[in-house]
């Protein structure tokens, strides 16, 4: 059973503060916050690091939510995976791909925040697929989402 299969079975309990919040609800809310920050909002301001971080959270939650959310995030991740992995550069592997996408998210000085956001979404998906140390961050976000859902 992969990390993606394990996390799609997570169902959050109805808590006294937030009521019934599932992975899809958290994914939708994270996506709205990311979109608001990218479009310009007086409540959400994004820089490179925030855009990448919220993108990673969105990608991680989307994989956990499954269904359409997982398909959309997987499609975004497929672009960066296709660009990095290839026969000409040797066997990079999923861990190397996750490392490369993370470096591309946080190292350049981006003028438009859409790029670190998309790369962050891709990184969040790749962390679940890569396993190893990358899955630690993925599992942490899933555990925190479970705690938030229990509130």
N, C-alpha and C positions, 0 to 999 in steps of 0.2 A: 504494500500500500504506500503510495507516494504522499508527500506532504500536502499536495493539492487535494488528493482524495480524502485524506484525513480531515482537513479543515473544512471541506464542503459539508461534512456531516455535523458541524457545530451548529447548535441551535441555542440561542440565548434565552434565558429565562425572563419572564416579565418581572421587572423590578418596581419598587414603589415610587421611584423618582421619574424614570424615563418611560415606564410602561413596557410594552413589548417592542424591543429593538432587535432586529435580526441583522445578519451580515449585509444583506441588501440595503437595509435602511442606513447603516453606517457608511456603506459604499456610496450611496446616493448623496448623503450629506457631505462626505469628503469631496466628492466630485463637484457639488455645488460650490463649496468653499474654494476649490481650486479654480473653477471657472470664474467665480466672482473676482478672485485675485488677478486672474489673467486679463479679464475684461476691464478691470479698474473699478475698485470699490473703496468707499471711505472707511469700511470696516475691515477689509482684508487687503493688506499690502504685501506683495511678494518681491523678494529679491531672489538671486540665483539659488541660494541655499534653502530658503523656505519653499520655493517652487519645486526643487528637487525632492525635498523631504515630504511635502504633501503629495507629490506624484508617487513616491515610493509607498506611502501609506495607502493611497488610492489603489495602486497596482496590487499590493498585498491583500487588501480587503476584497478587491474584485475577484482575485483568484479564489479566495475563501468563499465568496458568495456564490460563485459558479454561474450557471445559466448565461444570460446575455452579458452580464458584467465580466465574467471570465473570458468570454469570446472577444469582447472589445479589447480588454487588456492584453490578451494573448495575441491579438492582431497587431497591436502597437509593439509588443515585444518581438514579434516575428520580423519586423523591419530591421531592428538593430541586430538581431541574431543573424540575419542573412548578410548584413554588411560586415560583421566581424568574423563570423565563422566561414571558412571557405578552404578549399584545397590548396590554394596558392600560399597561404600563411601557415600551413601545418595544422596539427591537431590542437586547437586552442582549448576546447572543452567548455562546458557550461560555467564552471568556476572562473575561467579566464574571460569568458564573455561577460559575466557579471562584473568582474573587476574592470574590464575595459569600459563598459557602459557607465559604471559608477564614476570612473575617472572623467569620462566625457560629460557627465552631469555636473560635477562639482569643480573641475579644474579650469575650464575656459572662462573668460569674461563674456558672458552672454548679454547682448543688448536687448533681445526679446526673450521674455520669460517662458514662452511656449516651449522652447527647446529643452531647457532643463526639466520642465514639467513632463514632457513626453518621454525624455530619457529616464526620469525618475519612475514613471509608470512602468516602463520597460524593465528597469532594474528590480522593481518590486515583484514582477512576475518571474524574472530570472532567478532571484534569490530562492524562491520556492522550488524551482527546477534544479538548481545547482546543488542543493544540499550542503553538507559540511558547515563551515563557519557562516556561510551566507544564510543558511536556514535559521540560525540563531535569531537574527533580526526579524525574519519573517515570523517565527514562532512567538517572539516577544510582542509584535504588533497584534497577532491573533489573541494572545493571552490578555493583553490590555483591552482589546475589543470585548472579550468575554467579561472582564471586570466591569467595563462601562455598561454592557448590556444587563448586568445584574443589579445596577444601581436603580 
